[in-house]
Amino acid sequence: MKLSAVKAALAGLEKVDFQFEDGTFVPEHFHVTEVGHVEKKYIDCGGVIREEKYVSFQLWNANDTEHRLKAGKLLNIIRLSERKLAIEDAEVEVEFQGEHTIGKYYLRFTGTHFVLVNTLTACLAEDACGIKPEHLPQPTASEGGCCSSDSQCC
């Protein structure tokens, strides 16, 4: 979900709720502790240089259980961030402290609340790594698979 869509959704809301895909909600006394612009430049396992830009929201669950973030307040924080950080209209990624580590999520809007959509890792250079569709057996190192000595990957 792009930042422009988040802002449009917030304009029609009174309060802000975030729900996990399993149906549970982030406690309603959460804080948005940061809104940021993230640029990531990296090389994938196939040797391709890649760049990503996204907007980051960090949610934090504090002890002040009386706290409630209004939609207008979050919209103002976003607008301030756009002005001060020159944030572009990019995809939004949300960080939230899980049981053991920080989880990263994409967003979807239901019309009443935001859903934190689980993210997954993936190989970005499947051809270079020799990754086959899941229904086919994976090659072994002796067959020139991803981790063989002649592979362009790993």
C-alpha positions in Angstrom: 0.0 0.0 0.0 1.5 3.3 -1.0 1.7 6.3 1.3 -0.9 8.2 -0.7 -3.4 5.4 -0.1 -2.6 5.4 3.6 -3.3 9.1 3.8 -6.5 8.8 1.9 -7.7 6.0 4.2 -6.7 8.0 7.3 -8.7 11.0 6.0 -11.9 8.9 6.4 -11.1 7.5 9.9 -11.5 8.7 13.5 -9.2 6.2 15.1 -6.3 4.0 13.8 -6.3 0.2 14.2 -3.8 -2.3 13.0 -4.8 -6.0 12.7 -2.5 -9.0 12.2 -3.4 -11.5 9.5 -4.4 -14.0 12.2 -7.2 -11.6 13.3 -5.6 -10.2 16.5 -5.1 -6.5 16.8 -2.1 -4.4 17.8 -3.0 -3.1 21.3 -5.0 0.1 20.9 -2.6 2.1 23.0 0.3 1.8 20.5 2.5 4.7 19.4 3.9 5.5 16.0 7.4 6.2 17.1 8.8 7.0 13.7 7.9 7.7 10.1 10.9 7.4 7.8 12.1 7.3 4.3 14.3 4.2 3.7 16.6 3.7 0.7 18.3 0.4 0.3 21.0 -0.4 -2.3 22.3 -4.0 -2.5 23.5 -6.7 -4.7 21.5 -10.0 -5.0 23.0 -13.4 -5.1 23.0 -13.3 -8.9 25.1 -10.2 -9.0 22.4 -7.7 -9.9 22.6 -4.4 -8.2 19.1 -3.4 -6.8 17.6 -0.3 -5.2 14.5 0.0 -3.1 12.8 3.0 -1.6 10.0 2.7 1.0 8.3 4.5 3.8 8.7 3.0 7.2 6.3 3.3 10.1 7.5 1.9 13.5 4.7 0.9 15.9 5.5 0.6 19.6 3.4 -0.7 22.4 4.0 1.3 25.6 2.8 1.1 29.2 0.5 4.1 28.9 -2.7 2.2 28.3 -4.7 5.4 28.0 -2.9 6.5 24.8 -5.0 6.4 21.6 -3.7 7.6 18.3 -6.3 9.5 16.3 -6.2 9.3 12.5 -5.8 13.1 12.2 -2.7 13.0 14.4 -1.1 10.3 12.3 -1.9 12.1 9.2 -0.2 15.3 10.6 2.9 13.2 11.5 3.0 11.8 7.9 2.6 15.3 6.4 5.4 16.7 8.6 7.6 13.8 7.6 6.9 14.4 3.9 8.0 18.0 4.3 11.0 17.5 6.5 12.3 14.3 5.0 11.2 14.7 1.4 9.4 11.4 1.6 8.1 10.1 -1.7 4.9 8.3 -2.4 6.3 4.8 -1.9 5.2 1.5 -0.4 4.7 1.5 3.3 6.5 -1.0 5.5 5.5 -1.3 9.1 7.8 -2.5 11.9 6.4 -3.9 15.1 8.1 -5.6 18.0 7.1 -9.3 18.0 7.8 -11.9 20.7 11.5 -12.3 19.9 12.4 -9.8 17.2 11.0 -6.9 15.1 8.5 -8.0 12.5 8.2 -6.2 9.1 4.8 -6.0 7.4 3.2 -4.5 4.4 -0.2 -2.8 4.7 -3.7 -3.5 3.4 -6.8 -1.5 4.2 -10.2 -3.1 4.9 -12.2 0.1 4.9 -12.2 0.3 8.7 -8.7 -0.7 9.7 -5.2 -1.5 8.4 -4.0 -5.1 8.2 -0.4 -6.0 8.8 0.5 -8.3 5.9 3.3 -10.7 6.6 6.5 -10.3 4.5 8.6 -13.1 3.2 12.2 -13.5 2.1 12.9 -14.7 -1.4 15.7 -15.4 -3.8 15.8 -12.5 -6.3 18.0 -14.3 -8.8 16.2 -17.6 -9.3 17.6 -18.2 -12.8 21.2 -17.5 -11.7 20.8 -19.8 -8.7 19.1 -22.6 -10.6 16.0 -22.5 -8.5 13.3 -24.7 -10.0 9.5 -24.4 -9.4 8.6 -26.0 -6.1 7.0 -29.1 -7.7 10.3 -30.1 -9.3 13.1 -31.7 -7.3 16.0 -29.3 -6.4 19.3 -30.1 -8.1 22.2 -31.3 -5.9 25.6 -29.6 -6.0 26.9 -32.3 -8.4 24.1 -31.4 -10.8 25.2 -27.7 -11.0 22.7 -26.5 -8.3 22.9 -23.2 -6.4 25.7 -24.2 -4.1 27.9 -26.0 -6.6 31.4 -24.7 -7.2 30.4 -23.5 -10.8 27.3 -21.7 -9.7 26.9 -17.9 -10.1 25.1 -17.9 -6.8 25.9 -18.5 -3.1 
